[in-house]
Amino acid sequence: MAEYLWGLGLGIDRAFYLVIKGGGLNPQAGRMSGTSAYCFVLSGVALIVASLPRSFLFRVPVFSALGITILIVGCFNVTGHLAENPGKFSWWTEAGIAMTPAAAFTLFGLGLLAVAGSEGGFNWSLSPTIAVGFSLGVILMLFVTGIAFNYTVLLRDASERVSHTQEVLRNVENSRAELATLVGDQQRFLVSGDERLLIEQDHFLNEIRGSVRIISKLTDDNPSQRERVRELGPLVNSQLEFGADLIESRRRLGFDGLSHRIQGGTSSSIAERVDRILRDIGDEEFTLLGLREHHSDAIGKLTLVLLPLGVLVSLTILSVGLFVLNGSYNQWKQAETNARKLAAIVESSDDGMIGKDMNSVVTSWNKGAEVLFGYQADEMVGQSIMKLLPPDRQAEEVQILDKIRRGENVRHFETVRRRKDGTDIDVSVTVSPIRDPAGGLTGASKVVRDITERKKAEARILELNQSLEERVKERTAQLVSANSELEAFSYSVSHDLRAPLRAMDGFSQAVLEDFGEQLPGEGKRYLQIIRAGAQRMGALIDDLLTFSRLSRAPIDRQRLDMTKLVKDALDELGAKTGDPKVRIEVGPMPESMGDPALMKQVWLNLLSNALKYSRKREPSVIQIGCEPRQGRDVFFVKDNGTGFDMLYANKLFGVFQRLHRADEYEGTGVGLAIVQRVIHRHGGEVWADAAVDRGATFFFTLGRNTP
């Protein structure tokens, strides 16, 4: 390197002497190329940096970068050898690196990168597919660049050979012209004796000798031309010496004294031979010129194709690489952002988040862990996690690590851990494996949540549950007693209360039948009122008993044919679909699940109300059907009767609640309450929609347990 920088000639590197194809030598014989020297300097610096302590901050990045540079230079020169033009693949000197050191530098660069990779400081963030694709793209770009550069050099060499041939031709023509002029001037001088014709004799002599020397030098690489030049030299000298001798004889003897020598034709014979040799040299050079111009044109055309193609291929590779790297960079930025968010979440989490290796040594410790256990991060990082385990819990850590090694996770493992102050706390532990990019197990991450308060709450809940169970037993006993009393009351109502009512009704009817003629009209009216009151009281008692029984009776759920239930209810009510005064329309209805007896009671109550409140219409229209709403089957009974004001709809389903006078429409006010009780016990809903004098529609559902 010093030889190039300071012009020294130490001659210590002849082992790297390079002979280039084509016969050329290193322009500075005995000296390695500048590229070799540069690679040796980089190699030395890389080895020095690699030998530094591992704590040196930029150690791995620096010798990795140097390794990449050496690798690229070596590959570039190996490419030159593969392209059969190594001397043209050096940016410094005319001589490239020999194949052996070029391959050695390539392997050395790869070795440096391997060392960097083994130390974990030279990991690609790109996926293997992208890295391989990018490497292939770079190799292809270097190959195309090498081919294009090689053809550019070939074009330059072809142009130089054309110029070389043209130079030979120019000197041949100059020699012929100058020799013809020289001989002509000499012949005219011999005839006239005019000394002015010899003024430029020395100039022509020098030009001829110079042209012959140039021709000899330019054609030295051509054996046939070299033979002609070797023959030409003595002939030119003979011609020049013979001419000089004639001139000197002319001056001494005059024209008459030279007649016999001129007539001998010696001068003309030599001149003709010289001219013939020069013409032969020119003819062969013309032939070579045609071939070289054709070769140069072919290489030029191919170069004009390869150079743009190389540029296009390079641009394509660079563009694809740019977009791929841009996408990878965006993914990396997103991953970095996500990593920062995750780090912020981990750091700000109230849960303890702990990292450890497979030897139970703590590697990370967040703020939540500091608060939970009382240890600061610098107190725990590098320490064994066993500090947190009470003596009777030490075996749990071994069991947890065994599961992690088997690839299993530990989820919500409830245990006890010990704080710095010696107190034990209840915790829930979740442990997951940590793996490197190659999938190797490097450690485990642990999430620890304080569940002390939850454990206390669970203990309180357990205590409350036990207390509640006792209270439930007491309430159940009270409910059993109340049901027994209710059964007794129902029996009393059924027998003790109904007997006097039957007596009142029966004796009132007997009085009317036996003494009706003796009673005044007002007395008869009083007895009718007594009978109606007793009958109404009996109906109320029956409805109350039914309502009470529905609250206690178990539900026997079965598959229900709703259409059949409706028809049975209509038959029981005496409603006929063929009656011209009553038009009953029964639409299709799906099967449902429910208690057959209870659901028949629902249809009886709804249909009896529809018939009752629409009997003043001609015709009375009653529509029965089902429609799907929000995934549920909604059954309905619609009439065109008197309807009601929705302002009082909240009273519809109450016991003894009536929206019409008893003298207008009979009833006890318990029917709709029974409907609501049955529907609710089936897990459904019931509601109504109506308007005064526009009829009413009652809807109900039976919950989600339909078939």
Phi and psi in degrees as a GROMACS rama.xvg file:
@    title "Ramachandran Plot"
@    xaxis  label "Phi"
@    yaxis  label "Psi"
@TYPE xy
-63.964  -32.2038  ALA-2
-59.3872  -38.0267  GLU-3
-78.9928  -38.3942  TYR-4
-73.5863  -38.6234  LEU-5
-117.948  10.4997  TRP-6
70.3996  25.5581  GLY-7
-80.1133  160.376  LEU-8
-129.645  70.7495  GLY-9
-78.3596  -25.1718  LEU-10
63.3153  35.257  GLY-11
-100.91  2.94454  ILE-12
-126.38  35.6562  ASP-13
-67.5512  -16.1376  ARG-14
-65.0949  -18.8723  ALA-15
-107.595  20.8914  PHE-16
-65.3518  131.586  TYR-17
-115.378  127.542  LEU-18
-99.7655  120.868  VAL-19
-89.1261  143.958  ILE-20
-59.4062  140.032  LYS-21
106.28  -1.53869  GLY-22
96.1649  -10.8931  GLY-23
-76.7325  155.218  GLY-24
-116.931  169.749  LEU-25
-53.5736  126.085  ASN-26
-60.2728  -19.1371  PRO-27
-122.468  86.0623  GLN-28
-57.1253  140.367  ALA-29
87.0136  -1.10807  GLY-30
-120.376  134.258  ARG-31
-66.3891  162.579  MET-32
-69.0591  159.011  SER-33
-62.1572  -32.3851  GLY-34
-64.7519  -42.6026  THR-35
-61.9284  -45.8595  SER-36
-60.101  -42.1215  ALA-37
-61.9948  -43.8318  TYR-38
-66.1135  -36.5563  CYS-39
-65.2312  -39.1512  PHE-40
-64.5172  -45.8737  VAL-41
-61.6445  -39.397  LEU-42
-63.1385  -44.0793  SER-43
-61.7882  -45.1083  GLY-44
-62.2526  -41.6643  VAL-45
-61.8694  -41.7124  ALA-46
-66.4104  -37.9489  LEU-47
-63.7925  -45.8591  ILE-48
-65.0118  -40.7762  VAL-49
-64.9783  -25.9229  ALA-50
-82.7813  -6.33883  SER-51
-67.8105  160.451  LEU-52
-60.0559  150.27  PRO-53
-66.313  -18.1618  ARG-54
-73.7587  -12.7839  SER-55
-62.7497  126.952  PHE-56
-60.3465  -49.1159  LEU-57
-104.083  22.4027  PHE-58
-60.8638  -57.9069  ARG-59
-65.4342  -46.0855  VAL-60
-59.1914  -37.1779  PRO-61
-68.4364  -51.9848  VAL-62
-74.0149  -18.6782  PHE-63
-67.9963  -44.0648  SER-64
-64.0732  -40.4647  ALA-65
-64.4598  -39.227  LEU-66
-62.2996  -40.3272  GLY-67
-63.3489  -42.9637  ILE-68
-61.4615  -46.8193  THR-69
-62.883  -40.3664  ILE-70
-61.9238  -43.9554  LEU-71
-64.4811  -44.1884  ILE-72
-62.6508  -44.2606  VAL-73
-62.2709  -45.873  GLY-74
-62.1559  -38.0047  CYS-75
-61.5899  -43.4977  PHE-76
-75.8625  -32.7941  ASN-77
-62.6509  -40.0838  VAL-78
-59.4047  -38.1498  THR-79
-60.9629  -41.9883  GLY-80
-67.3322  -40.2223  HIS-81
-64.5724  -30.542  LEU-82
-85.6615  3.53331  ALA-83
61.9666  34.5132  GLU-84
-150.49  61.0116  ASN-85
-63.3138  -32.5206  PRO-86
-66.4556  -19.1773  GLY-87
-95.0476  1.32802  LYS-88
-105.319  34.7444  PHE-89
-127.453  129.856  SER-90
-86.0056  -1.82663  TRP-91
-107.911  -51.645  TRP-92
-128.59  173.18  THR-93
-73.6578  -16.8706  GLU-94
-105.384  129.397  ALA-95
-86.8675  -173.529  GLY-96
-81.0995  142.673  ILE-97
-64.2984  160.522  ALA-98
-60.5554  -41.2652  MET-99
-62.075  -55.5977  THR-100
-65.7901  -30.4618  PRO-101
-62.2245  -45.151  ALA-102
-66.1111  -37.6475  ALA-103
-63.6226  -43.7642  ALA-104
-64.6657  -36.4454  PHE-105
-61.6159  -46.8094  THR-106
-66.9287  -36.1111  LEU-107
-64.3961  -41.4796  PHE-108
-62.1543  -42.6162  GLY-109
-62.474  -37.9197  LEU-110
-63.1948  -43.0449  GLY-111
-60.926  -41.9079  LEU-112
-66.3123  -36.0005  LEU-113
-65.6888  -40.5486  ALA-114
-62.5582  -43.4562  VAL-115
-61.7528  -42.1829  ALA-116
-65.7957  -36.5366  GLY-117
-67.1323  -23.1646  SER-118
-92.2962  3.88194  GLU-119
74.3417  12.9249  GLY-120
-106.721  6.13718  GLY-121
-137.528  61.3158  PHE-122
-100.33  130.595  ASN-123
-73.7884  135.713  TRP-124
-86.0528  -10.7395  SER-125
-79.3558  154.402  LEU-126
-69.9158  154.893  SER-127
-56.2648  -36.9443  PRO-128
-63.4771  -45.9766  THR-129
-66.1352  -41.5085  ILE-130
-63.0039  -45.1044  ALA-131
-64.5141  -43.9304  VAL-132
-61.3553  -42.6322  GLY-133
-65.0632  -40.8173  PHE-134
-62.8997  -44.3051  SER-135
-61.8672  -38.7278  LEU-136
-63.234  -42.1671  GLY-137
-65.2642  -43.1369  VAL-138
-61.3403  -43.9634  ILE-139
-62.5556  -41.203  LEU-140
-64.1603  -41.3077  MET-141
-64.7967  -40.0741  LEU-142
-63.7764  -47.4775  PHE-143
-63.1822  -40.9201  VAL-144
-62.6067  -41.9173  THR-145
-63.6198  -43.4625  GLY-146
-62.9772  -46.0473  ILE-147
-62.9801  -41.7184  ALA-148
-65.3997  -40.2276  PHE-149
-61.6856  -44.4209  ASN-150
-69.1639  -29.1678  TYR-151
-65.3496  -41.1957  THR-152
-66.2303  -41.0907  VAL-153
-61.5124  -38.3304  LEU-154
-64.038  -42.3125  LEU-155
-62.5168  -44.0659  ARG-156
-63.0192  -40.9181  ASP-157
-63.538  -40.86  ALA-158
-63.9426  -38.637  SER-159
-65.4066  -38.1857  GLU-160
-67.4094  -37.7946  ARG-161
-62.7409  -44.7713  VAL-162
-63.2223  -36.9109  SER-163
-61.0338  -46.833  HIS-164
-63.6732  -42.8626  THR-165
-62.4336  -35.6505  GLN-166
-65.6932  -40.8728  GLU-167
-61.6887  -46.2522  VAL-168
-61.594  -41.0854  LEU-169
-62.9726  -41.2581  ARG-170
-70.5986  -34.5765  ASN-171
-62.9404  -47.4554  VAL-172
-64.1501  -40.3012  GLU-173
-62.3088  -41.6855  ASN-174
-63.216  -44.495  SER-175
-63.0226  -44.6885  ARG-176
-65.8003  -44.8993  ALA-177
-67.5186  -38.5382  GLU-178
-66.4708  -40.9858  LEU-179
-63.0115  -40.9259  ALA-180
-65.3039  -43.4051  THR-181
-62.1827  -47.301  LEU-182
-64.6553  -40.0571  VAL-183
-62.7777  -44.7112  GLY-184
-63.1781  -40.0599  ASP-185
-63.0687  -43.2299  GLN-186
-65.8613  -40.1135  GLN-187
-66.6216  -35.6585  ARG-188
-65.3739  -40.4815  PHE-189
-62.769  -31.3809  LEU-190
-80.8917  -45.856  VAL-191
-97.1153  -26.7605  SER-192
73.3221  15.8636  GLY-193
-79.8059  113.412  ASP-194
-67.1078  -19.1019  GLU-195
-66.4772  -23.195  ARG-196
-71.0702  -12.505  LEU-197
-104.941  9.42817  LEU-198
-60.5393  -41.7275  ILE-199
-100.529  19.8073  GLU-200
-60.7203  -44.628  GLN-201
-64.0719  -38.9593  ASP-202
-62.9409  -46.1278  HIS-203
-65.53  -36.9425  PHE-204
-60.5506  -45.6383  LEU-205
-65.4634  -40.0731  ASN-206
-65.2568  -42.1542  GLU-207
-64.5331  -47.6798  ILE-208
-62.2022  -39.6599  ARG-209
-64.5074  -42.381  GLY-210
-64.096  -40.4763  SER-211
-64.0757  -40.7304  VAL-212
-63.3947  -41.9541  ARG-213
-64.2396  -43.2394  ILE-214
-61.052  -41.1023  ILE-215
-62.608  -41.2071  SER-216
-69.6688  -43.7271  LYS-217
-71.0335  -27.6553  LEU-218
-103.174  14.0097  THR-219
-65.5427  -24.3416  ASP-220
-85.2075  0.0319302  ASP-221
-115.523  110.756  ASN-222
-58.3767  -43.8059  PRO-223
-66.3791  -40.8589  SER-224
-68.1665  -35.7617  GLN-225
-61.9538  -38.0674  ARG-226
-64.9753  -41.5672  GLU-227
-64.7006  -41.9111  ARG-228
-66.1711  -36.612  VAL-229
-63.6561  -35.8724  ARG-230
-75.6858  -31.9569  GLU-231
-68.7664  -39.4066  LEU-232
-56.6439  -54.9317  GLY-233
-62.1085  -36.1084  PRO-234
-64.9496  -42.7623  LEU-235
-62.721  -41.9893  VAL-236
-65.4883  -38.5511  ASN-237
-64.3298  -42.3606  SER-238
-62.087  -43.0357  GLN-239
-69.2421  -39.5175  LEU-240
-68.3681  -39.3213  GLU-241
-65.671  -40.539  PHE-242
-64.3202  -40.6888  GLY-243
-64.9963  -36.9681  ALA-244
-67.4767  -40.0433  ASP-245
-62.9366  -42.4597  LEU-246
-61.7742  -43.5422  ILE-247
-66.2433  -39.0964  GLU-248
-66.5666  -37.3682  SER-249
-61.5059  -40.1714  ARG-250
-67.8341  -33.9397  ARG-251
-87.3762  -41.2824  ARG-252
-104.449  -15.83  LEU-253
84.2264  178.919  GLY-254
-67.5769  -39.4614  PHE-255
-65.0039  -33.3095  ASP-256
-73.3095  -14.0145  GLY-257
-103.267  -1.14687  LEU-258
-59.7499  -43.2087  SER-259
-67.6715  -30.2039  HIS-260
-76.4909  -40.4273  ARG-261
-65.7329  -40.9562  ILE-262
-68.2531  -16.2125  GLN-263
-69.2961  -21.4498  GLY-264
73.9287  14.787  GLY-265
-63.4322  -43.0414  THR-266
-63.4658  -43.8923  SER-267
-65.7238  -38.2685  SER-268
-63.9998  -43.8148  SER-269
-65.3074  -43.6469  ILE-270
-62.086  -39.505  ALA-271
-66.0929  -40.0569  GLU-272
-65.7305  -40.0747  ARG-273
-63.1886  -44.5707  VAL-274
-64.9341  -37.4177  ASP-275
-65.5592  -42.5456  ARG-276
-63.6155  -43.6376  ILE-277
-62.8696  -37.1115  LEU-278
-67.3681  -39.6815  ARG-279
-63.1323  -42.3312  ASP-280
-60.2605  -43.9408  ILE-281
-64.2371  -40.9388  GLY-282
-62.347  -44.8812  ASP-283
-65.0883  -38.2045  GLU-284
-66.9466  -34.7119  GLU-285
-62.0195  -42.1645  PHE-286
-61.8308  -46.5359  THR-287
-62.3479  -36.2638  LEU-288
-62.1827  -43.3566  LEU-289
-62.1629  -44.7155  GLY-290
-64.1398  -43.1207  LEU-291
-70.7184  -35.1699  ARG-292
-65.969  -39.8331  GLU-293
-63.3049  -44.8461  HIS-294
-62.7426  -41.9856  HIS-295
-64.2047  -40.6184  SER-296
-63.6762  -42.5093  ASP-297
-63.3165  -46.0698  ALA-298
-64.3097  -38.6992  ILE-299
-61.6175  -44.9627  GLY-300
-63.6502  -43.2372  LYS-301
-65.0973  -37.249  LEU-302
-65.6112  -39.6987  THR-303
-63.8901  -25.7207  LEU-304
-82.2625  -44.418  VAL-305
-71.1797  -37.9211  LEU-306
-62.0669  -52.9408  LEU-307
-61.6621  -37.0485  PRO-308
-63.4821  -42.4412  LEU-309
-61.7815  -41.1029  GLY-310
-63.5043  -44.7306  VAL-311
-63.7235  -44.5777  LEU-312
-62.1929  -43.3699  VAL-313
-62.7141  -44.088  SER-314
-63.0057  -39.6441  LEU-315
-62.4833  -47.5405  THR-316
-62.0318  -44.3609  ILE-317
-63.8852  -39.371  LEU-318
-65.2961  -48.1184  SER-319
-60.9708  -44.8245  VAL-320
-61.4183  -38.2721  GLY-321
-62.4316  -47.2559  LEU-322
-68.6789  -37.7452  PHE-323
-64.4871  -46.3394  VAL-324
-64.8564  -36.4323  LEU-325
-63.0801  -43.5802  ASN-326
-62.3792  -42.8456  GLY-327
-64.4056  -38.3543  SER-328
-64.5541  -42.0443  TYR-329
-62.6537  -41.8909  ASN-330
-63.15  -40.0846  GLN-331
-64.5319  -42.3506  TRP-332
-62.1988  -42.8848  LYS-333
-64.2863  -41.8249  GLN-334
-64.3897  -38.5874  ALA-335
-64.6031  -42.5406  GLU-336
-62.1043  -44.4672  THR-337
-62.9782  -39.3553  ASN-338
-64.0429  -39.5879  ALA-339
-65.5183  -42.1358  ARG-340
-61.8907  -43.6716  LYS-341
-63.1992  -41.0884  LEU-342
-62.6093  -41.4116  ALA-343
-64.2392  -40.2  ALA-344
-64.0019  -45.4946  ILE-345
-61.072  -43.9085  VAL-346
-69.7175  -34.3594  GLU-347
-92.7185  -2.90365  SER-348
-68.3499  143.011  SER-349
-74.283  -20.8354  ASP-350
-76.9583  149.438  ASP-351
-77.6273  123.373  GLY-352
-117.615  115.925  MET-353
-125.934  134.674  ILE-354
-105.958  142.875  GLY-355
-148.439  155.733  LYS-356
-88.2866  -177.669  ASP-357
-76.8149  2.22679  MET-358
-104.239  13.5441  ASN-359
68.5804  22.6094  SER-360
-91.9406  129.677  VAL-361
-70.1575  131.036  VAL-362
-113.294  -21.1417  THR-363
-149.752  152.444  SER-364
-154.016  111.318  TRP-365
-90.8806  178.597  ASN-366
-62.1365  -38.7915  LYS-367
-59.2058  -38.7068  GLY-368
-67.4132  -35.9581  ALA-369
-61.487  -45.7247  GLU-370
-67.5505  -39.9875  VAL-371
-69.5203  -45.1971  LEU-372
-104.642  -13.7912  PHE-373
87.1105  -5.93257  GLY-374
-91.1503  138.493  TYR-375
-78.5337  162.693  GLN-376
-59.3963  -42.3086  ALA-377
-70.2861  -14.2063  ASP-378
-83.8952  -23.6832  GLU-379
-109.225  -33.394  MET-380
-61.5975  125.34  VAL-381
92.5221  -7.28093  GLY-382
-100.196  165.168  GLN-383
-78.4353  140.984  SER-384
-67.8838  -13.9252  ILE-385
-64.1909  -16.4008  MET-386
-60.3823  -24.6562  LYS-387
-90.6584  -7.8233  LEU-388
-98.8734  128.184  LEU-389
-61.1778  158.334  PRO-390
-54.7621  -36.1795  PRO-391
-81.305  1.59712  ASP-392
-116.518  8.07776  ARG-393
-61.7987  -33.3282  GLN-394
-68.8959  -19.381  ALA-395
-63.9017  -35.9205  GLU-396
-63.8599  -40.8849  GLU-397
-63.5552  -42.4609  VAL-398
-64.8076  -39.6236  GLN-399
-64.1911  -46.3119  ILE-400
-65.626  -34.4084  LEU-401
-62.1719  -41.4104  ASP-402
-64.9594  -40.4243  LYS-403
-63.3151  -41.54  ILE-404
-64.5652  -29.1089  ARG-405
-82.2641  2.50954  ARG-406
84.5721  11.6795  GLY-407
-94.5188  157.801  GLU-408
-103.828  152.358  ASN-409
-109.511  116.041  VAL-410
-117.488  125.356  ARG-411
51.5134  48.15  HIS-412
-81.7619  115.895  PHE-413
-91.0582  126.15  GLU-414
-152.51  -165.541  THR-415
-126.527  136.16  VAL-416
-128.517  159.697  ARG-417
-110.184  132.399  ARG-418
-81.4705  173.728  ARG-419
-62.5465  -34.5761  LYS-420
-80.5721  2.90535  ASP-421
93.1914  -6.57249  GLY-422
-80.6456  146.347  THR-423
-95.8561  141.766  ASP-424
-129.566  147.934  ILE-425
-81.365  131.457  ASP-426
-136.092  156.48  VAL-427
-111.513  124.324  SER-428
-113.544  130.494  VAL-429
-121.947  125.386  THR-430
-124.394  131.792  VAL-431
-129.671  149.625  SER-432
-73.4467  149.617  PRO-433
-111.319  127.235  ILE-434
-122.328  150.218  ARG-435
-82.0214  173.601  ASP-436
-56.5919  -26.1406  PRO-437
-84.1713  -2.24223  ALA-438
93.1605  1.79507  GLY-439
-75.5814  145.578  GLY-440
-78.8137  120.851  LEU-441
-114.186  -17.3279  THR-442
174.345  -160.287  GLY-443
-145.342  147.82  ALA-444
-107.835  137.584  SER-445
-124.762  130.732  LYS-446
-111.114  121.317  VAL-447
-117.07  123.823  VAL-448
-117.335  132.892  ARG-449
-74.7493  117.44  ASP-450
-116.428  23.3295  ILE-451
-60.0008  -48.4322  THR-452
-63.5841  -37.4408  GLU-453
-65.2363  -39.2475  ARG-454
-63.8683  -40.2475  LYS-455
-64.6649  -41.4727  LYS-456
-64.2773  -39.2203  ALA-457
-63.2869  -38.8877  GLU-458
-64.1477  -41.5261  ALA-459
-65.0832  -40.9281  ARG-460
-64.1114  -40.3589  ILE-461
-61.1337  -41.7107  LEU-462
-64.6685  -42.9426  GLU-463
-65.2774  -37.6031  LEU-464
-62.6344  -41.7799  ASN-465
-62.9019  -41.8957  GLN-466
-64.8429  -39.7304  SER-467
-65.6319  -37.1261  LEU-468
-60.8441  -40.5145  GLU-469
-63.755  -41.9184  GLU-470
-67.4206  -37.0983  ARG-471
-63.7269  -41.0631  VAL-472
-60.325  -42.5136  LYS-473
-64.0857  -46.5233  GLU-474
-63.4491  -37.3905  ARG-475
-63.3455  -42.6443  THR-476
-62.3725  -41.2511  ALA-477
-64.4301  -40.0627  GLN-478
-65.7511  -39.9259  LEU-479
-61.6098  -41.6708  VAL-480
-64.7798  -42.6531  SER-481
-64.7559  -39.5273  ALA-482
-64.5795  -37.9933  ASN-483
-63.7679  -43.1928  SER-484
-63.3384  -39.1468  GLU-485
-65.6011  -38.2879  LEU-486
-62.9003  -41.5196  GLU-487
-64.5647  -38.8941  ALA-488
-66.1531  -41.7004  PHE-489
-61.6976  -40.4508  SER-490
-63.4918  -41.0638  TYR-491
-63.5951  -44.555  SER-492
-63.6715  -42.0809  VAL-493
-65.7991  -35.1207  SER-494
-107.498  -51.2014  HIS-495
-72.4698  -39.631  ASP-496
-82.0976  -34.8839  LEU-497
-73.9193  -26.3845  ARG-498
-63.4547  -47.831  ALA-499
-61.8677  -36.0532  PRO-500
-66.6231  -41.0043  LEU-501
-63.9555  -35.2754  ARG-502
-65.8556  -43.5534  ALA-503
-61.176  -46.3978  MET-504
-66.6904  -43.0083  ASP-505
-68.1846  -46.1926  GLY-506
-68.2463  -32.0767  PHE-507
-65.1766  -41.1761  SER-508
-66.5009  -37.8614  GLN-509
-65.3175  -40.6147  ALA-510
-61.3413  -43.4596  VAL-511
-65.1717  -38.6187  LEU-512
-75.7803  -39.1925  GLU-513
-88.2813  -33.3628  ASP-514
-124.075  17.9605  PHE-515
-58.8608  -36.2495  GLY-516
-72.735  -24.6446  GLU-517
-86.2039  -15.6692  GLN-518
-87.269  143.153  LEU-519
-68.685  166.054  PRO-520
-60.8824  -36.1131  GLY-521
-66.9608  -37.1775  GLU-522
-64.8737  -43.1349  GLY-523
-58.1225  -40.2927  LYS-524
-63.7423  -39.426  ARG-525
-62.5637  -42.8348  TYR-526
-63.9705  -37.8944  LEU-527
-62.0333  -40.1744  GLN-528
-63.867  -41.1761  ILE-529
-61.505  -44.9262  ILE-530
-61.0391  -45.7697  ARG-531
-62.5397  -41.1853  ALA-532
-63.9467  -41.7982  GLY-533
-64.8201  -42.1474  ALA-534
-65.3015  -41.2152  GLN-535
-65.195  -40.3393  ARG-536
-62.1901  -39.8709  MET-537
-63.1195  -40.6461  GLY-538
-64.5509  -41.1256  ALA-539
-61.3318  -42.8468  LEU-540
-63.1003  -42.6189  ILE-541
-60.665  -45.125  ASP-542
-65.5957  -39.3768  ASP-543
-64.5171  -40.5281  LEU-544
-64.3271  -40.3237  LEU-545
-62.9507  -45.0192  THR-546
-61.7025  -42.8392  PHE-547
-66.4488  -40.6757  SER-548
-65.5307  -35.6531  ARG-549
-65.1572  -27.2368  LEU-550
-75.0073  -20.7945  SER-551
-110.319  -25.3895  ARG-552
-68.3422  136.062  ALA-553
-68.1101  152.77  PRO-554
-95.106  125.294  ILE-555
-100.885  91.3022  ASP-556
-74.1475  128.448  ARG-557
-140.166  168.706  GLN-558
-74.7356  125.089  ARG-559
-108.84  134.572  LEU-560
-95.3989  95.974  ASP-561
-61.0882  -36.8233  MET-562
-62.2999  -41.9277  THR-563
-66.3486  -41.3476  LYS-564
-59.8259  -41.8377  LEU-565
-63.3029  -45.4247  VAL-566
-63.8994  -40.3235  LYS-567
-61.6346  -41.809  ASP-568
-65.2025  -42.6076  ALA-569
-62.648  -40.8173  LEU-570
-62.799  -41.385  ASP-571
-65.7806  -31.8934  GLU-572
-82.3838  -8.56184  LEU-573
79.0869  16.6099  GLY-574
-86.8854  129.398  ALA-575
-112.55  131.512  LYS-576
-67.0451  -18.4705  THR-577
-89.5356  -2.96512  GLY-578
-65.5636  123.481  ASP-579
-66.5892  -22.2099  PRO-580
-84.0613  -16.2595  LYS-581
-128.874  118.183  VAL-582
-108.334  111.224  ARG-583
-108.216  124.813  ILE-584
-115.827  115.406  GLU-585
-108.264  113.783  VAL-586
-87.1025  173.142  GLY-587
-67.4505  139.288  PRO-588
-135.54  137.392  MET-589
-75.3637  164.136  PRO-590
-72.5149  153.1  GLU-591
-139.175  176.966  SER-592
-112.75  132.728  MET-593
176.352  -178.689  GLY-594
-84.2255  120.785  ASP-595
-59.4507  -44.4843  PRO-596
-66.3327  -44.7536  ALA-597
-65.9604  -41.9875  LEU-598
-68.7862  -30.9038  MET-599
-64.6348  -37.8603  LYS-600
-62.621  -38.2542  GLN-601
-60.6221  -49.2942  VAL-602
-64.5583  -38.0966  TRP-603
-60.7215  -46.2521  LEU-604
-66.261  -45.232  ASN-605
-66.5796  -42.9236  LEU-606
-70.7365  -36.9063  LEU-607
-64.758  -39.1515  SER-608
-63.0267  -43.5658  ASN-609
-62.4637  -43.076  ALA-610
-66.0341  -39.607  LEU-611
-67.0373  -46.9652  LYS-612
-84.0727  -6.2762  TYR-613
-112.958  9.77185  SER-614
-70.8806  -17.1895  ARG-615
-84.7374  -2.71084  LYS-616
-94.4632  146.922  ARG-617
-129.908  111.165  GLU-618
-81.2148  161.592  PRO-619
-83.8713  124.025  SER-620
-112.174  125.156  VAL-621
-128.298  125.249  ILE-622
-114.665  132.487  GLN-623
-127.281  132.55  ILE-624
-173.384  -164.005  GLY-625
-148.932  143.927  CYS-626
-141.299  142.459  GLU-627
-79.7729  136.281  PRO-628
-141.31  119.26  ARG-629
51.1342  43.1987  GLN-630
80.3193  7.27075  GLY-631
-121.6  152.457  ARG-632
-88.7993  120.421  ASP-633
-109.457  113.024  VAL-634
-88.4849  150.248  PHE-635
-147.725  155.364  PHE-636
-130.084  117.93  VAL-637
-119.94  136.217  LYS-638
-130.679  167.464  ASP-639
-109.744  32.6915  ASN-640
-81.0898  -152.036  GLY-641
-72.27  -22.2469  THR-642
69.4783  -165.626  GLY-643
-161.95  167.932  PHE-644
-84.3033  123.14  ASP-645
-63.4014  -12.7322  MET-646
-62.0369  -27.8344  LEU-647
-106.564  19.3725  TYR-648
-64.015  -24.4984  ALA-649
-68.2412  -14.9095  ASN-650
-92.1544  -6.95018  LYS-651
-56.5224  -46.1223  LEU-652
-100.263  15.9524  PHE-653
-87.0286  153.078  GLY-654
-70.3579  131.958  VAL-655
65.8281  15.4945  PHE-656
-90.7263  125.474  GLN-657
-130.129  141.295  ARG-658
-102.521  -1.75983  LEU-659
-133.36  156.221  HIS-660
-70.1062  149.981  ARG-661
-67.5016  -28.5153  ALA-662
-74.5288  -16.8482  ASP-663
-88.6762  -47.9714  GLU-664
-135.738  122.326  TYR-665
-67.4063  164  GLU-666
143.629  165.397  GLY-667
-106.638  -12.3811  THR-668
80.3761  19.1258  GLY-669
-112.288  -16.1111  VAL-670
-58.7754  -48.775  GLY-671
-70.5124  -30.1252  LEU-672
-63.0899  -38.9884  ALA-673
-63.9003  -42.7558  ILE-674
-57.2588  -48.1922  VAL-675
-62.6355  -41.2181  GLN-676
-62.8388  -43.0149  ARG-677
-65.6207  -45.9723  VAL-678
-63.285  -42.5979  ILE-679
-64.428  -38.0498  HIS-680
-67.4112  -20.8746  ARG-681
-88.0471  2.39018  HIS-682
79.1489  19.2917  GLY-683
-109.752  -167.641  GLY-684
-131.535  155.984  GLU-685
-139.327  138.591  VAL-686
-155.049  171.913  TRP-687
-137.756  157.778  ALA-688
-140.986  129.491  ASP-689
-157.636  170.204  ALA-690
-148.558  148.536  ALA-691
-60.7413  129.018  VAL-692
63.2857  15.861  ASP-693
-124.821  11.4335  ARG-694
86.9741  176.996  GLY-695
-141.31  152.704  ALA-696
-130.688  128.125  THR-697
-109.295  130.584  PHE-698
-115.674  149.42  PHE-699
-154.937  153.734  PHE-700
-125  166.238  THR-701
-121.33  33.2199  LEU-702
77.5164  -164.722  GLY-703
-101.998  0.329902  ARG-704
-95.7628  36.2456  ASN-705
-80.3424  157.057  THR-706
